[in-house]
Amino acid sequence: MNPPTDLKTPADARPPTRGRYRDADPMAVTSFVLGLVGLLLMNLLLGPIAIALGSLALWRQTSRPGRARLGIALGVADLVVLACLVTADDTWSWSLT
């Protein structure tokens, strides 16, 4: 007697899918780019976004953890640059004069 062929495979026999993890790699790259751009302009806005995206990419187990960590570090550097600007000339933006 042959076993029926229309039986479904068990859940643990299926190959793993990335599902919600598939967008972690672009998050890591975006975190890096925003952190880098934030060093020059809009550091109040781009710094926290870079930190949040880098942290989220690490939490979602990106295949680029170095880039996500670098994005977090650049986001923190954005906020440090902003703090230096605020203490130096009491402004929230770059001053050329």
Secondary structure, DSSP 8 states (H G I E B T S, - for coil): ----S-----GGGS----GGGGGHHHHHHHHHHHHHHHTTS-HHHHHHHHHHHHHHHHHTT-S-HHHHHHHHHHHHHHHHHHHHHHHHHS-SS----
